[in-house]
Amino acid sequence: MKTLLIALPLLLVGTSAFATTGTINFSGQINGSTCSVEVVNPDSGAVGNLVQMGAPLVGDFPTVGSEAGGRSFALRVKGECGLSAEDPNYATVKFGGIQGGAGADQSLFGIKPGAGTAKGVAVAIRDRTGNQVKNGEASAQYPLNATGASDLHFTAVYKSTAVVTAGSADADVAFLVSVN
């Protein structure tokens, strides 16, 4: 009987060190490409990355913060993005000044430096709501068409940051379209 009582606790200890194996299955998909995006002139429908800002006069900028010139443009998100028709799809856009930020808070897009360049002016971009899209920050959300192209409309204007002097006023701005 004593042998049985000693063996019973040993059996209980032996079963507490039980191990088993299993398998985890991972499933997913690797997309072949990102969404294609084009810069579009909404007035003419022409595709290209040059937005003609016009030629405002120095006098069009009487005070710091004055806006003049400018044009509308759109970023066209093509329809081959694999969007779901059942779920709402939105995009936001971040713009980043290649020449850096401009203005007191660096929220504008700097003009290319060099001889003959205008001074005291930068580019401001406004989204579809009319709000300024600050350098490095996301725009308002734009609804996307799941089955076709979607045009994300913006307006770019010159904005004075100081006393404006005449000259070329070219700026390069990178963009990142994020689809949710």
C-alpha positions in Angstrom: 0.0 0.0 0.0 2.9 2.4 0.8 4.4 1.7 -2.6 1.1 2.7 -4.3 0.9 5.9 -2.3 4.4 6.9 -3.3 3.8 6.0 -7.0 0.6 8.1 -7.2 2.3 11.5 -6.5 5.0 10.6 -9.0 2.4 9.9 -11.7 0.8 13.3 -11.0 4.1 15.1 -11.3 4.9 13.3 -14.6 1.7 14.4 -16.3 2.2 18.1 -15.5 5.2 18.3 -17.9 3.0 17.6 -20.9 4.0 19.1 -24.4 2.4 19.1 -27.7 3.2 20.5 -31.2 1.0 22.2 -33.7 1.0 24.2 -36.9 0.1 27.9 -37.6 -1.0 28.8 -41.1 -0.3 32.3 -42.4 -2.2 33.6 -45.4 -1.9 36.9 -47.2 -1.2 38.5 -50.6 1.7 40.5 -52.0 0.5 43.3 -54.2 2.3 43.7 -57.5 2.3 47.5 -57.6 1.0 50.6 -55.9 -1.8 52.8 -57.2 -0.8 54.8 -60.2 -1.1 58.6 -59.7 -1.0 61.3 -62.4 -0.9 65.1 -62.0 -3.7 66.6 -64.1 -4.6 70.1 -65.2 -8.4 70.2 -64.5 -8.9 73.0 -67.0 -7.5 71.1 -70.0 -7.3 67.5 -68.8 -3.7 67.4 -69.7 -1.5 65.1 -67.7 2.0 66.3 -66.6 3.8 67.4 -63.5 4.1 71.1 -64.4 1.5 73.5 -62.9 1.8 76.9 -64.5 1.3 79.4 -61.7 1.0 82.5 -63.8 2.9 85.8 -63.4 1.5 88.0 -60.6 2.9 91.4 -60.1 4.9 92.5 -57.0 2.1 94.9 -56.3 -0.3 91.9 -55.9 1.4 91.2 -52.5 0.8 94.4 -50.5 1.3 92.7 -47.1 2.8 89.6 -45.7 0.3 86.8 -46.1 -1.1 88.1 -49.4 -1.9 85.5 -52.0 -1.9 85.9 -55.8 -1.5 83.8 -59.0 -1.9 80.1 -58.8 -3.8 77.3 -60.5 -6.0 74.4 -59.8 -4.5 70.9 -60.2 -5.6 67.4 -59.4 -3.9 64.1 -58.5 -5.6 61.4 -60.4 -5.6 58.0 -58.5 -6.2 55.4 -61.2 -8.8 52.7 -60.6 -6.5 49.6 -60.4 -5.7 49.9 -56.7 -7.6 46.8 -55.6 -10.1 48.9 -53.6 -13.2 47.2 -52.2 -16.6 48.4 -53.5 -18.2 47.4 -50.2 -16.0 49.5 -47.9 -15.6 53.3 -48.2 -12.1 54.1 -49.5 -10.4 57.4 -48.8 -7.1 59.0 -49.6 -5.0 61.8 -48.0 -2.1 63.5 -49.5 1.1 64.8 -47.9 3.1 67.4 -49.8 6.8 68.0 -48.9 8.8 70.9 -50.3 11.9 69.8 -52.0 13.4 73.2 -51.3 12.2 72.9 -47.7 9.5 74.7 -45.8 9.0 78.5 -46.0 7.2 81.1 -43.9 7.4 81.7 -40.1 6.1 78.2 -39.3 7.6 76.4 -42.3 4.1 75.4 -43.5 4.6 76.7 -47.0 6.7 75.3 -49.9 10.0 77.1 -50.6 11.0 78.5 -53.9 14.1 77.2 -55.7 17.1 79.4 -54.7 19.4 81.0 -57.2 20.3 84.2 -59.2 17.2 86.0 -60.5 14.8 84.2 -58.0 11.9 86.1 -56.4 12.3 86.8 -52.7 9.6 86.9 -50.0 7.2 84.5 -51.7 6.4 80.8 -51.3 3.8 78.3 -52.6 0.7 77.5 -50.6 -1.5 74.5 -51.4 -5.2 74.3 -50.5 -7.3 71.1 -50.5 -10.8 70.6 -51.6 -12.2 72.2 -48.4 -10.2 75.3 -49.0 -7.9 74.7 -46.1 -4.1 75.0 -46.4 -2.2 71.7 -46.6 0.9 72.4 -44.6 4.3 71.2 -45.6 4.6 67.6 -44.4 1.1 67.3 -43.1 -1.9 65.3 -44.5 -4.7 66.9 -46.5 -8.4 66.4 -45.8 -9.7 63.0 -46.8 -10.8 62.5 -50.4 -13.3 59.7 -51.3 -12.1 57.2 -53.8 -14.0 55.4 -56.6 -13.4 51.7 -56.2 -14.0 51.0 -59.9 -12.5 54.0 -61.7 -10.2 56.9 -61.4 -10.6 59.5 -58.7 -9.4 63.1 -59.0 -8.1 64.7 -55.8 -8.5 68.5 -56.5 -6.1 71.1 -55.0 -5.2 74.8 -55.6 -1.7 76.2 -55.5 -1.1 79.9 -54.9 1.8 82.2 -54.3 1.8 83.6 -50.7 4.1 86.4 -49.5 6.3 85.7 -46.5 8.1 89.1 -46.5 8.5 92.0 -48.9 8.3 90.5 -52.4 10.9 91.1 -55.0 10.5 90.2 -58.7 12.1 87.0 -60.2 11.4 83.4 -61.1 9.3 81.6 -58.5 9.6 77.9 -59.2 9.1 75.3 -56.5 9.3 71.5 -56.5 7.0 69.6 -54.2 6.9 65.9 -53.6 3.7 64.1 -52.8 2.6 60.9 -51.0 -0.9 59.6 -51.5 -2.1 57.4 -48.7 -5.1 55.2 -49.3 -7.1 53.8 -46.3 
